[in-house]
Amino acid sequence: MRLYEWLDSRLRLKPIRETLLDEPIPGGASWIYVFGSATLFLFGLQAITGMFLALYYAPTPDHAYDSIQFIEKEITFGSFVRGLHHWGASIMVVMIGLHMLQTFLYGAYKPPRELMWMVGVILLFITLVFAFTGYLLPWDQNAYWATQVGINMVGGVPVVGDFLVRVLRGGESLGALTLSRFFAVHVLFLPAVLIAGIVLHLFILRRVGPAGPWSDERAKLGSETFAPRQVYMDAVVMLALFMVVAALALTVPFDLADKANPSDTTFVPVPEWYFLFYYQLLKYVHGPFEPLVTWILPAAFILVVFFWPFIDRNPARNPAQRRTTMLAGSAFLMVVFGLLGLSLRDLYAVPRLDPSVAHGKAVYVQYGCAGCHVIHGEGGAVGPDLSYVADARPDREWHYRHFQDPQAMVPGSIMPSFPLTERELHDLTSYMLSLTQGR
């Protein structure tokens, strides 16, 4: 308290505290109001983890992929921090979506809060641009080709399309300048714009005040300051979100695909889940109707959402009195989640091979292992049948050491010791462990 009084006597902190914590909330604190603070917390988490990742990341095509591998495998807590950053981005998209949905449902965009809604829409799309620019940075196959598809879609915009493509690529093709440009936009330009937008959003909120419940009767029951109950609710949700993100970072690995190969035009990229509904929509439109989906519908959607406070002229905030608005919102969500469900169904219907397993199979072929071993009826009979070797020996360490020195693990073995690199040893072991009856 003495330190606070000393600082207050010099910096006049009490007016700031009163502005931040003594803001009256019509109808009182509620768990439904936590999404804005949760989104702000997750942005802070993204900023902090991003700064630590930037310490080791090298934004060049020659080193970007290897620097991510180095972070994952060599840096203490590197994999955990990258996991926090990856899953934090996904949860942040969820939270900002819920925040917008709550605002829409409560009619909190109506006068005098139109500007606050419009700034919020801008923040939503800046977040999506964050996701798009960050996706290229690992420089693996998925990142390279998904970005290529996104840039090509921008090229379909009339008049300015070619110019925008050159600006995004930094040249005629996706390469070193593209990666450097995306990195700079991701870590310098977008954070500055987003922070300015958040400050403006909060400034407008303080000027017009929280909307409160849609029921006038409930709002008239009284108000409650932001502290302490709403602060407590926000803090509980922030802690819960961090625990969820940390659990995902620890238990769900986010593996890289192969290193980006511009000559491999057969690779089919898969965007992040929050772009999958749009990815699915693109599958249904071809030929002369492609511009409808690549830029006409997105542009129309952005304009409609941005100017929605002026489109919805109904003065009521109660959802029961805004049936047309509620039907429009419900139809939009049904289309989005329907397309998302179809996309996920299609993705999981196709078995996906772990890149390490694919590399291991290539090593198996490269060193002619099929000359001595049989797998599912193909190969020689000099050595043991490896068709289901992982069922008999599921121990990764044993296989790894066996490939390093066969005679040390199996005395008298006629298997030669091949000059395998550490990566080849790891991948060949992964391939052996994939050979089970369950696959």
C-alpha positions in Angstrom: 0.0 0.0 0.0 2.9 2.4 0.7 4.3 1.7 -2.7 0.9 2.3 -4.3 0.5 5.6 -2.4 4.0 6.7 -3.4 3.3 5.9 -7.0 -0.1 7.5 -6.9 1.3 10.7 -5.4 3.5 11.0 -8.5 1.5 9.3 -11.3 -2.1 9.9 -10.2 -3.1 6.2 -10.5 -6.4 6.4 -8.8 -8.3 8.0 -11.7 -6.9 5.2 -14.0 -8.0 2.5 -11.5 -11.4 4.1 -11.2 -11.8 4.2 -15.0 -10.7 0.6 -15.4 -12.3 -1.1 -12.4 -15.2 1.1 -11.3 -17.0 1.1 -14.7 -20.7 0.3 -13.9 -22.2 -2.8 -15.6 -25.9 -2.6 -16.1 -27.6 -5.6 -14.6 -24.4 -6.7 -12.8 -21.5 -9.0 -13.5 -22.1 -12.1 -15.6 -20.2 -15.0 -17.0 -21.5 -14.1 -20.5 -19.3 -11.0 -20.5 -16.0 -12.8 -20.1 -15.2 -13.4 -23.8 -13.7 -10.0 -24.5 -11.2 -10.2 -21.6 -10.5 -13.8 -22.5 -9.6 -12.8 -26.1 -7.3 -10.0 -24.8 -5.6 -12.5 -22.4 -5.0 -14.9 -25.3 -3.5 -12.1 -27.5 -1.1 -11.4 -24.6 -0.2 -15.1 -24.5 0.4 -15.1 -28.3 2.6 -12.0 -28.0 4.7 -13.5 -25.2 5.2 -16.9 -26.8 5.8 -15.3 -30.2 8.6 -13.2 -28.7 10.4 -16.2 -27.3 9.9 -18.2 -30.6 11.4 -15.2 -32.5 14.6 -15.5 -30.5 15.4 -18.8 -32.4 13.5 -18.4 -35.6 15.3 -17.7 -38.9 13.0 -16.2 -41.6 14.8 -17.6 -44.6 13.8 -20.5 -46.9 17.2 -22.2 -46.1 16.8 -22.1 -42.3 13.2 -21.5 -41.4 12.2 -25.2 -41.3 15.4 -26.2 -39.5 15.0 -23.5 -36.9 11.5 -24.8 -36.1 12.9 -28.3 -35.7 15.7 -26.8 -33.5 13.0 -25.1 -31.3 11.1 -28.4 -31.1 13.9 -30.7 -30.3 16.8 -28.8 -28.9 15.5 -25.8 -26.9 14.3 -26.4 -23.3 10.6 -26.0 -23.3 10.7 -25.1 -27.0 8.1 -27.6 -28.0 5.8 -26.5 -25.2 6.2 -22.8 -26.1 5.5 -23.5 -29.7 2.5 -25.6 -28.7 1.2 -22.7 -26.5 1.5 -20.4 -29.5 -0.2 -22.8 -32.0 -3.1 -23.8 -29.8 -3.4 -20.3 -28.3 -4.1 -19.0 -31.8 -6.9 -21.5 -32.3 -8.5 -20.8 -28.9 -8.2 -17.1 -29.6 -10.2 -17.5 -32.8 -12.8 -19.4 -30.8 -13.0 -16.7 -28.1 -13.2 -13.7 -30.5 -16.0 -15.6 -32.4 -17.9 -16.2 -29.1 -17.4 -12.5 -28.2 -18.8 -11.4 -31.5 -21.7 -13.9 -31.2 -22.6 -12.6 -27.7 -22.5 -9.0 -29.0 -24.8 -10.0 -31.9 -27.2 -12.0 -29.7 -27.5 -9.2 -27.1 -27.9 -6.5 -29.8 -24.9 -4.7 -28.3 -24.0 -3.2 -31.7 -27.1 -0.9 -31.6 -26.9 2.9 -31.0 -24.7 4.3 -29.5 -22.3 1.3 -29.9 -22.0 1.1 -33.7 -18.4 2.2 -33.8 -17.4 -0.3 -31.2 -18.9 -3.1 -33.3 -17.1 -1.9 -36.4 -13.8 -1.7 -34.7 -14.5 -5.2 -33.3 -15.1 -6.5 -36.9 -11.8 -5.0 -37.9 -10.0 -6.8 -35.0 -11.6 -10.1 -36.0 -10.2 -9.8 -39.6 -6.8 -8.7 -38.3 -6.7 -11.8 -36.2 -7.5 -13.9 -39.3 -4.7 -12.1 -41.2 -2.4 -13.0 -38.2 -3.3 -16.6 -38.7 -2.7 -16.4 -42.5 0.7 -14.8 -42.2 1.9 -17.0 -39.4 0.9 -20.2 -41.3 3.8 -19.7 -43.8 6.5 -19.3 -41.2 7.3 -23.0 -40.6 8.1 -23.3 -44.3 6.9 -26.9 -44.6 4.9 -28.3 -47.5 1.5 -27.5 -45.9 2.5 -23.9 -45.1 4.0 -23.3 -48.6 1.2 -24.6 -50.7 -1.7 -23.3 -48.5 -0.1 -19.9 -48.7 0.3 -20.3 -52.5 -3.5 -21.1 -52.8 -4.4 -18.1 -50.7 -2.2 -15.7 -52.7 -3.6 -17.1 -56.0 -7.1 -16.4 -54.7 -6.1 -12.8 -54.0 -5.0 -12.6 -57.7 -8.6 -13.2 -58.8 -9.7 -9.7 -57.5 -10.3 -7.5 -60.6 -8.0 -4.5 -61.3 -5.9 -4.7 -58.2 -5.4 -8.5 -58.0 -2.1 -8.7 -59.8 -0.7 -5.8 -57.8 -1.8 -7.4 -54.5 -0.2 -10.7 -55.5 3.2 -8.9 -56.2 3.0 -7.1 -52.9 2.3 -10.3 -51.0 5.0 -12.4 -52.8 7.5 -9.6 -53.0 8.2 -10.8 -56.6 7.0 -13.1 -59.2 7.2 -16.3 -57.1 6.8 -17.3 -53.5 10.3 -17.3 -52.0 12.7 -15.7 -49.7 11.2 -12.2 -49.9 7.7 -13.6 -49.3 8.8 -15.4 -46.2 10.7 -12.3 -44.9 7.7 -10.1 -45.7 5.2 -12.4 -44.0 7.4 -12.6 -40.9 7.7 -8.8 -40.7 4.0 -8.3 -41.1 3.3 -11.0 -38.5 5.6 -9.8 -35.8 5.8 -6.0 -36.4 2.9 -4.5 -38.4 0.0 -6.6 -37.3 0.7 -6.4 -33.6 1.0 -2.6 -33.8 -2.3 -2.4 -35.7 -4.0 -4.8 -33.4 -2.9 -3.1 -30.2 -4.1 0.3 -31.6 -7.4 -1.3 -32.5 -7.8 -2.8 -29.0 -7.0 0.6 -27.4 -9.6 2.2 -29.6 -12.1 -0.5 -28.9 -11.6 -0.1 -25.1 -11.8 3.7 -25.4 -15.1 3.5 -27.2 -16.4 1.1 -24.5 -15.5 3.5 -21.8 -17.2 6.4 -23.6 -20.5 4.6 -24.4 -20.4 2.1 -21.5 -21.3 -1.7 -21.5 -24.6 -2.6 -23.1 -25.7 -4.9 -20.3 -28.6 -7.4 -20.6 -31.0 -7.1 -23.5 -33.9 -6.9 -21.0 -34.7 -3.4 -19.8 -36.4 -4.8 -16.8 -33.2 -6.6 -15.7 -31.0 -3.6 -16.5 -33.2 -1.4 -14.2 -32.6 -3.7 -11.3 -29.3 -2.0 -10.7 -25.7 -1.9 -11.8 -22.4 -3.3 -10.5 -18.9 -2.1 -10.9 -16.4 -4.1 -13.0 -14.4 -5.0 -9.8 -14.5 -7.3 -7.9 -17.0 -9.8 -9.3 -16.5 -9.4 -13.0 -12.7 -9.2 -12.5 -13.0 -12.5 -10.6 -15.0 -14.2 -13.4 -12.6 -13.0 -16.0 -9.6 -14.2 -14.0 -11.2 -17.7 -13.6 -11.8 -18.0 -17.3 -8.3 -16.8 -18.1 -6.8 -19.4 -15.8 -9.1 -22.1 -17.3 -8.1 -21.2 -20.8 -4.4 -21.2 -20.0 -4.8 -24.7 -18.5 -6.6 -25.9 -21.6 -4.0 -24.4 -24.0 -1.1 -25.8 -21.8 -2.7 -29.3 -21.8 -3.1 -29.2 -25.6 0.5 -28.0 -25.9 1.8 -30.9 -23.7 -0.4 -33.7 -25.1 -1.3 -32.9 -28.7 1.9 -32.6 -30.9 1.8 -30.3 -33.9 4.1 -32.0 -36.3 5.6 -30.4 -39.4 5.1 -31.8 -42.8 8.1 -32.2 -45.2 10.2 -29.1 -45.9 8.7 -26.9 -48.5 9.4 -28.1 -52.0 8.2 -25.7 -54.7 8.6 -28.3 -57.4 6.2 -30.8 -55.7 2.9 -29.6 -57.3 1.1 -32.9 -56.3 1.0 -31.8 -52.6 -2.6 -31.0 -51.4 -2.5 -28.5 -48.5 -4.9 -28.4 -45.6 -5.6 -25.0 -44.0 -6.2 -24.5 -40.3 -9.6 -25.7 -39.0 -11.0 -22.1 -38.9 -10.5 -21.8 -42.6 -11.8 -25.3 -43.4 -15.4 -24.2 -44.1 -14.2 -21.9 -46.8 -11.8 -24.5 -48.1 -14.8 -26.9 -48.4 -16.9 -24.2 -50.2 -14.2 -23.8 -52.8 -14.5 -27.4 -53.8 -18.1 -26.9 -55.0 -17.5 -24.0 -57.3 -15.4 -24.2 -60.5 -15.0 -22.5 -63.9 -16.7 -19.1 -64.5 -18.3 -19.1 -61.0 -15.0 -19.2 -59.1 -14.8 -15.4 -58.7 -18.1 -15.6 -56.9 -16.5 -17.6 -54.1 -12.9 -16.3 -54.2 -13.6 -12.6 -53.8 -17.3 -11.6 -54.4 -18.8 -13.5 -51.5 -16.0 -12.7 -49.1 -16.1 -9.0 -50.0 -19.9 -8.9 -49.7 -19.7 -10.7 -46.3 -17.2 -8.3 -44.9 -19.2 -5.3 -46.0 -22.4 -6.7 -44.6 -20.9 -7.6 -41.2 -19.0 -4.3 -41.0 -22.1 -2.2 -41.6 -24.6 -4.5 -39.8 -25.5 -1.9 -37.2 -26.9 0.2 -40.0 -28.5 -2.7 -41.8 -30.4 -3.9 -38.8 -32.8 -1.0 -38.2 -34.9 -2.8 -35.5 -34.4 -0.8 -32.3 -35.2 -3.8 -30.1 -32.3 -5.7 -28.4 -34.4 -8.7 -27.2 -33.7 -11.7 -29.6 -37.4 -12.6 -29.4 -38.2 -9.2 -31.1 -35.5 -9.6 -33.7 -36.6 -12.8 -35.5 -35.3 -11.8 -38.9 -31.8 -11.0 -37.5 -31.8 -14.2 -35.4 -32.8 -16.3 -38.5 -30.0 -14.7 -40.6 -27.4 -15.4 -37.9 -28.6 -19.0 -37.4 -28.6 -19.6 -41.1 -25.0 -18.3 -41.3 -23.8 -20.5 -38.4 -25.6 -23.6 -39.9 -23.8 -23.0 -43.3 -20.4 -22.5 -41.6 -20.6 -25.5 -39.3 -22.2 -27.6 -42.0 -19.3 -26.9 -44.4 -16.8 -27.4 -41.5 -18.3 -30.8 -40.7 -18.2 -31.9 -44.3 -14.5 -30.8 -44.6 -13.5 -32.7 -41.4 -15.4 -35.8 -42.6 -13.5 -35.7 -45.9 -10.2 -35.1 -44.2 -10.5 -38.0 -41.7 -11.9 -40.3 -44.4 -8.4 -40.2 -46.1 -5.6 -41.9 -44.0 -2.7 -39.5 -43.5 0.8 -40.8 -43.2 3.1 -39.5 -40.7 6.0 -37.7 -42.6 8.5 -39.6 -40.5 6.9 -42.9 -41.5 7.0 -41.9 -45.1 10.7 -41.0 -44.8 11.5 -44.2 -43.1 9.8 -46.2 -45.9 11.9 -44.3 -48.4 15.1 -45.2 -46.4 13.9 -48.9 -46.4 13.7 -48.8 -50.1 16.9 -46.8 -50.6 19.1 -49.3 -48.8 17.5 -52.4 -50.5 16.1 -53.8 -47.2 13.4 -55.7 -49.3 16.1 -57.9 -50.6 16.3 -59.7 -47.3 13.0 -58.9 -45.5 9.3 -59.4 -46.6 6.6 -57.0 -45.8 3.0 -58.1 -46.6 4.2 -60.6 -49.1 6.8 -58.5 -50.9 10.5 -59.0 -50.5 13.1 -61.7 -49.7 13.0 -64.4 -47.1 16.6 -64.2 -45.9 15.7 -62.1 -42.8 12.7 -62.1 -40.5 9.2 -61.1 -41.8 8.6 -57.5 -40.9 4.9 -57.3 -41.8 3.9 -56.9 -38.1 7.2 -56.4 -36.4 5.9 -53.6 -34.2 3.5 -56.1 -32.5 6.4 -58.3 -31.5 8.8 -55.4 -30.7 7.1 -52.1 -29.9 10.2 -50.7 -28.2 11.5 -47.7 -30.1 14.8 -47.6 -28.4 15.5 -51.3 -29.3 14.9 -50.7 -33.0 16.9 -47.5 -33.0 20.0 -49.2 -31.4 19.5 -52.3 -33.7 19.8 -50.1 -36.8 22.9 -48.4 -35.3 24.6 -51.8 -34.5 22.7 -54.9 -35.5 25.3 -57.3 -34.1 25.3 -55.6 -30.7 21.5 -56.2 -30.4 21.3 -59.6 -32.1 24.6 -61.5 -31.7 25.4 -63.4 -34.9 23.1 -61.3 -37.1 24.2 -61.2 -40.7 22.5 -57.7 -41.2 25.2 -55.1 -42.1 25.5 -51.8 -40.3 24.4 -49.1 -42.7 25.7 -45.5 -42.6 22.5 -44.0 -41.4 22.2 -40.4 -40.2 20.4 -39.7 -37.0 17.3 -38.5 -38.9 17.3 -41.7 -41.0 17.6 -43.8 -37.9 14.6 -42.0 -36.4 12.5 -42.3 -39.5 13.3 -45.9 -40.2 12.4 -46.7 -36.6 9.1 -44.9 -37.1 8.4 -46.9 -40.2 9.1 -50.2 -38.3 6.7 -49.1 -35.5 4.0 -48.4 -38.0 4.0 -52.1 -39.1 1.2 -53.5 -36.9 -1.9 -55.5 -37.5 -3.9 -52.4 -36.7 -2.7 -50.7 -39.8 
